[in-house]
């Protein structure tokens, strides 16, 4: 199946600044794809080119099989875009705003009203349908913005920092809504965000941008494997040694567990690196050894560690 979003050799320059450098990327139908990177990395420029709002100097971009550069109007009919700050008619109700947008997208009055009510229900704003948007909270405005994006029945939605300024419970509800809509309607979602935990929660794949280049691309477990080898988990166990012999026997027993890659010990703790989740087996082994276990926790190499390695750890990605 062809990619819904396809970029090949895309470069965009602003004077001497190369904002996007030879970018090739494919995003599949029904996928939630996370776009990550620091400010100035090229994310917003990439989104603008996808939407046909600016043109690349080199390369080609297709969205739903349509060339974004030569036919931007058709692309806009297929794509819904939610910026970080959505504009509405503040003195109009949420319902009236949606009906207006639907009519702009050639819906009849009856179709616009039915579609607006349906979307308000789906985004959890039925009770606020007849309230003026000026009274909406930030979270309510973003949900209304999502309904506005969906009013024209797009095949792709692009969300640019959609959870900024929303409280934690609102963020959880909003992200859950994105996943639900993507899975139910087969929507392709491109999510640009700085919030790593949120991206890890909902995205099927991520792309990491640095200085206009896509330096990492794939599912988070795959990226972890590429960067950290087969050591995907680290288990720290707090222990109290009674004899040297028991310690040495325990280390040997732990190293013999399938999936354990290495065991290091310090004064009062063990650091056990694993290729799979073996925390239950590790706990049983320590308890059965007769050594006192004071604490046990597991850390998985995820998006936080990947991001830190690229942006703070000086990873060589050339």
N, C-alpha and C positions, 0 to 999 in steps of 0.2 A: 504493500500500500504506500502510495506517495505521501510525503510529508505535507501537512497542512500549511506549515510555515517553512520556507526554504530560502536560505541565504547562501550564496556562493561567491567567494572571493570579494566580499564587500569591503570597500575602503571609503572613508569619509574624512575630508580635510577641511579645516577652517584656517585658511592662510597656511602658516607653517606648522600648525598643530594637526596631528593625525589623530582624530577623535576615535575612529574605528579603523583597525588595521587588518586587512585581509581576513575578514570574518566569514567562516563557513559554518552553518548551523542548520539542523533540521529538527522540527518539532512535530510530533505525531498527533493524529486525530484523537481527541478524548484525553490527552495528556495534560497534567498540571506541571508546568515547567517553571522553575525558579531562576531568576536572573539576579546574580549577586555581584557586588563589587563596591569599592569606595566611591565617593563623589568624584566625578571627572573620569571615571573608568570607561565610559562609552555606553552605558546602559540606556540612558534617555535618548541619545542620538540614534541608537539601534532601533528603539521603539518608534521614534519619529519617522525613520526610513521605512519601517514595516508598514506604517499607517499612510505612507505617501505624503507626509507633511514636509519632508526634505528629501533631496535626491543624493544618492551615492556618487562619488567620483569614479568609482570602478565597481564592477561586479553586478550581480543580479539578485533581486528579491521577489519571491512569489508568495502570495498569501491566498490560500484556497485556489491555487492554480492561476491566479491573476497577478500580472506584473504590477508591483506597487508604484513603480516609477512612471510607466507609460499609461496606466489606467487607475489612478488613485481613487477616483470616485467609486468605481466598482468595488475596490477593496474596502472602502468605508461602509458600503452596504453589507459587507460580510462580517465586519469587525466592530465590536463594542469596546469603547475605551473609557476606563474609570481613572481619572487623575487623582492625585493626592488630595486635592481640594475641589469639590464639585460645586458648580454654580447652579442655583435654582432661582425661581421667582419667589422671593421671600414672603410676599403678601398673598401668595396663592397656596392652596392646600396641596398636600402630597399627591392626592388623586388628580387634581387639575394639572399639576406639572406633568404627570405621566400621560394624561390624555393628550395634552398639547404635543408632547414628543411623539406619541404614537401617530397623531395626525400629520406631523411633519414627515413621518415615514410612510405616508400614503394609506393609512388605515382609515376606514369609515368611522363615523362618530360612534356607532354601535360597537364596532370591532375595537376601537380605541378604549372605550369604557370597560368592556369585558376583559380585555387584555390587562388594563391597569389594575382592576380589582383582583384578577388572578395573581399578578406579580406582587401586589401589596400583601396578599395572603402568604405567598411563598417566602417573602423576605421578613415576615412577621410584623407588618405595619398596618394590619387591618384596622386596629383600634385608633390609629393615628391618621387614617386616610383623609379625614375631613378637618384636620388641624393644619394651620398655616406652617409652612416649612421654617419660617423664622423662629418658631418655638421648638424645633427639633434639636435634640442633643447631637453631638458629633457622630456617635454610633448610629443613630437613626438616619442622619443625613447620608452616611456611607451606605446603609442598607437601601435607602431610597435611590442613591446613585447606582447601586447594582441593579435595582429594578429598572431604572432608566436605560442602563446599558442593554438589558435583556428585552426591552420593549419592541425592538425591531427584529427579534429572533436571530441573533448573530450566530455564526458558526465558531467564531473565535472571540474571546474577551481578553483584554489587556488591562491589568490592574497595576497601577503605579503607586507603591507605598500606601495600600488601601487601609491599613490599620493605624496610621499615625493619629495620636490623640484619643484613641478609644481605650476605655478601661479594660482590665483583663477579662472580665466576664463577657464584655462586648466583643473583644477580639476572638475569644473561643467560639462564640456563636457565629461570628462573621466567617471565620475560617471553615467551620463546619458547614455553613451554607454554601460556600464555594465548592467544597468537595461534593456535597449533595447535588448541586446543580450540574457540575461537570459529569458526574456518574449517571445521573438521571437523563440528561439531555444530550450526552455525548459531546459536550462543549470542550474545546481546546482552550486552556487557560495559560496565559503568560503572566507570571507574578514577579514584579520587581520589588525587592524589599531589602532593608538592612537588618531586619529582625531574624536572626539565624534560626532561633528555636521555632518561630512560626513557619518559616520555609521548610524546615525539617519535618514539621507536623503534617504538611499537606502536599508537598511536591513529589512527583514521581522521579523527576530528574532535576539537576541543577547545573547551571553554567556560571563559572566564576570569571569575571572580567578584571584585568589589570592593564592599565595604560592602553586601552583600545583593543587588547588581544583577549581572546577566549583561551584561558590557560588550563581550564579543567571543565569537563563536561560528562555527565553521566549520573546514574543513581548514586545516592550517598554511600551505601555499602561498597559499591564498586570503587568509588573514589578513595574510600578509606583503605581498601585493599591495595590500591596502587601506591598510596603514600606510606602506609604503615606495614606493608607486607601482610603476612597472615596473622599478625598480632592485633586482633580487632578488639579484644577486651583486656583490661588489666584489673585483677582482683587484689585488693589490699586486705590482709588479715592481720589483726592485732593478736599477738600470742605472748604467752609467758613461758619461757624455757625452764625446764626443771633439770634436765641433764643434757650434755652435749650429744650423747648417743641418741636420745629421743629426737633431738633436733635434726641430726643427720638422717635418721630413718624417715622422719616426716618429709624432708626435702626430697629424698629418693622416691617415696611413695607418690608425692605430688607430681614429680617429673614423669612418672609412669602413667598418669591419667591421659587418656586420649584427648587431644585438643590443647594440652598444656605445652607451650613452646619453651618457656624458661621460668626458673624460680630463683629469685634473689632474696637474701635475708639480711636484715639489719638487726639492731639491738632488740627491738620489741615488735617487729612486724615482718611479714613476708609480702613480696611483690610478685605476683604470679601472672605472666602474660599468656593469653590463650587465643586460639583461633576460632573458638566457639564458646557458647555460654555453658560453662561447667561449674558455676558457683555452688550448686547444690552438692555435686560430687566433692568439690574442694572442702566444703563445710563438713561433710560426713567424715572425710579422711582426717581432718584436723581433730575433730571430736573423738573419733575412735583411737587416735594416737595417744590419748591421755594428756595432751598438751592443752592448757587453758586457752580458750578463744575469747578475746575481749571485744573485738569488733570485726565486722566483715562487710565490705561494700565493693561493688563492681562499677567500673567506668568503661563505657563504650566509646571508641573513637568515632565521633560524629562530626556534624557540620561545624561546630565550634572549633574543634581541633584542626579540621581541614582548613578553615578560614584563617586560624591563627598561624598555621604553618606557612601559608602563602603570603600573608600580609604582615606578620610580625616576626616570623621565624627566618625570613630570608631564604625561603625555599627557591632553589634554582629551577625555574620553569622554562628556561629558554629552549 
